[in-house]
C-alpha cells in the first residue's frame, strides 16, 4: 500500500466507524491519536495527514487527535493559513434556503 493513500484506506474508515457508533470523544481522540502515530511511523506523509484532517475538521475529537501528533505543525510556514482553512471547514454554513420555514 502506498502510505500517501493511508488516509483513505486506513484512517478515514476507522474515524468514520468511531463517529458513526457515537464513541465518546475521549475514546475517539485516544484511538485516532494512536492510529495517526502508527501511520506516521510507516511513512504516512504530512500532506496526507493534512488532507485527512481537512475531511474531518468539523469533529473536535478528530482534530484533537491530529493536534496530539503536531498536525498541523506549528513550525509549518503555512500554519496560519492551514488553521484558518480548517476553522472555515469546521464552521457550519447556511444559505437563504436553510432559513425558510416550510
Secondary structure as the mmCIF struct_conf table of DSSP 4:
data_model
#
loop_
_struct_conf.conf_type_id
_struct_conf.id
_struct_conf.beg_label_comp_id
_struct_conf.beg_label_asym_id
_struct_conf.beg_label_seq_id
_struct_conf.end_label_comp_id
_struct_conf.end_label_asym_id
_struct_conf.end_label_seq_id
HELX_RH_3T_P HELX_RH_3T_P1 UNK A 3 UNK A 5
HELX_RH_AL_P HELX_RH_AL_P1 UNK A 6 UNK A 6
HELX_RH_PI_P HELX_RH_PI_P1 UNK A 7 UNK A 11
HELX_RH_AL_P HELX_RH_AL_P2 UNK A 12 UNK A 20
TURN_TY1_P TURN_TY1_P1 UNK A 21 UNK A 22
HELX_RH_AL_P HELX_RH_AL_P3 UNK A 25 UNK A 41
TURN_TY1_P TURN_TY1_P2 UNK A 42 UNK A 43
HELX_RH_AL_P HELX_RH_AL_P4 UNK A 46 UNK A 55
TURN_TY1_P TURN_TY1_P3 UNK A 56 UNK A 58
HELX_RH_AL_P HELX_RH_AL_P5 UNK A 60 UNK A 68
TURN_TY1_P TURN_TY1_P4 UNK A 69 UNK A 70
BEND BEND1 UNK A 71 UNK A 72
TURN_TY1_P TURN_TY1_P5 UNK A 74 UNK A 75
BEND BEND2 UNK A 76 UNK A 76
TURN_TY1_P TURN_TY1_P6 UNK A 77 UNK A 78
HELX_RH_AL_P HELX_RH_AL_P6 UNK A 79 UNK A 90
BEND BEND3 UNK A 91 UNK A 91
HELX_RH_3T_P HELX_RH_3T_P2 UNK A 96 UNK A 99
#
